[in-house]
Amino acid sequence: MLGLGAFMFVVAFTVRSMVKNTHDFVIADRRIGFGFGVGSVIAVWTWSMAVMMSSAQAFTF
């Protein structure tokens, strides 16, 4: 467990050093804008809501 924690700390520190401000998101060594990051978050939340609602509907049926 300690090794995993140390590894994740190194990953977080590396990503933090690559990002210069809050508008930089680093994906696959490319800096993408703030709008693309927000769009991807909205897409993930929409997808998860659709999955959970269909699961709940199937469970109540």
Buried (B, 14 or more C-beta within 10 A) or exposed (E): EEEEEEEEEEEEEEEEEEEEEEEEBBEEEEEBEEEEBEEEEEEEEEEEEEEEEEEEEEEEE
